[in-house]
């Protein structure tokens, strides 16, 4: 399932770089913070305009106080302000709809100069556009669906149990409901419309807004098969607007289609989310992704009983004095988490290298690469020669994987914003993708392995999941004293802040892609996620990871030996007879 994009509450969700033309606000927090600074200049131009129009437009003064108050709140919060997708939406709303109202009001002869400067700022390519609001709304709907959040909680600024400052009003809820209906998510739409109706009642909303809410509620109940609920909502709508011929005709058609009021007695209880399936129930890739991200499916203690953790020093003599901290996450396929393998100083260097280089991530299909809601992030590629830090990281990866890094792909650095995710996918290439020329240097073979470095903490969400393994890995930094187990050295004054990396094989030993390595990046609820990918190719790896001559994706060595043993026993019995 891929949610598409929605209204003002979420423009701050949408900011990514198309190579030259525009940037999208919703896919990267890194880009969001840049345009936030432009609002200060816009406020300054608005102040100049008011100075030239004393005694005019009290509305503008009130709006200025409102904007400055909201901005001061953001400054008081500091960087944590952007942890809330609700705050991001409200900033987006100011930068589009609210500032458009101000701009319209300022279009007078006395305000031409400050107006021209304000318009110049708003027309910058880096500023969010109204079309990007859908990306922000889509991000909230994705969070609601994947993590099974309640619309009532989100509207009150509660995201997965954490309270944030911003709240939604009835119009915001209607925006979300419209997009959910358009994208065939009637359960989510129904929950937002119920919330919108409650909020509109408390806000004493105008008749037109309430009529819109009820009409959309009828539509959602129809898609969910709640015909009694439809009937009751129609009655409420006709009571609100008795003179509406459109509502009367719609209700008449509804009764005819369902055999009159007598057929509408059955009540259907509509849950906001579908029931959680039992563990092991066949589900789609996307459902498995959601269940693993939300924590409803996870490995059992029995699945994890044989897994170990410890120090690894076998792949290079240097590791005798600085062994790697390795934690087994899966034996088959092999998945290992290495703790404390990239330093904050290295991360700072990488972040500086990618400044102004990020652009919207694309997904490789069988015939082409394109932007997709399956992947909402920004990324860029850096060759190893870009900086000595990248070469150092590759030497470390060689130690971690015991693989040759000479022909590895360029370093890929990605940043995910609020709601940013990457749907279920495999890193290895399908043969048709290679044949269609979508893989660079295909002579280097397929991606034999992946190493994913985490470059930041994520406040909420943002885990890496393997749905087939029901496993989730959450980015987390380590801060503590440096310790060497070889010499038992402890230096209380030396503090390290390091991040982990996860390593896995993408291919079976036969070279066949391992479908069990299907993985995904869970949506970001709050915070910003930075990662570094190292994709290692098959070329010159035969001495590091020998191939096998049978398809071990279908049969393992132990199964082959057992079959051989059984065949020999049968041959012996036949010879004896």
ABEGO torsion letter per residue (X at the ends): XBBBBBBAAAAAABBBBBAAABBBAAABAAAAAAAAAAAAAAAAAAAAAAAAABGBGAAAAAAAAAAAAAAAAAAAAEAAAAABAAAAAAAAAAABAAAAAAAAAABBAAAAAAAAAAAAAAABAABBBAAAAAAAAAAAAAAAAAAGBBAAAAAAGBBGGBBBABBBBAAAAAAAAAAAAAAGBAAAAAAAAAAAAAAAAAAGBBAAAAAAAAAAAAAAAAAAGBAAAAAAAAAAAAAABAABAAAAAAAAAAAAAAGEAAAAABBBBBBABBBBBBBGBBBBAAAAAAAAAAGABBBBAAAAAABBBEBBAAABAAAAABBBBBBBABAOBBBBBBBGABBAAAAAAAAAAABGABBBBBBBBAABBBBBAABBBBBBBBBAAABAAAAAAAAAAAAAAGBBAAABBBBBBBBBBBGBBBBBBBABBBAAAAAAGABBGAAAEBBABBBBBBABBBABEGBBBBAAAGBBBBBBBBBBBBBBAAAGBBBAABBBBBBBBBBBBABBAAGBBBAAABBBBBBBABEBBBBBBBBBBABGAAAABBBBABBAAABBAAAAAAAAAAAAAAAAAAAAX
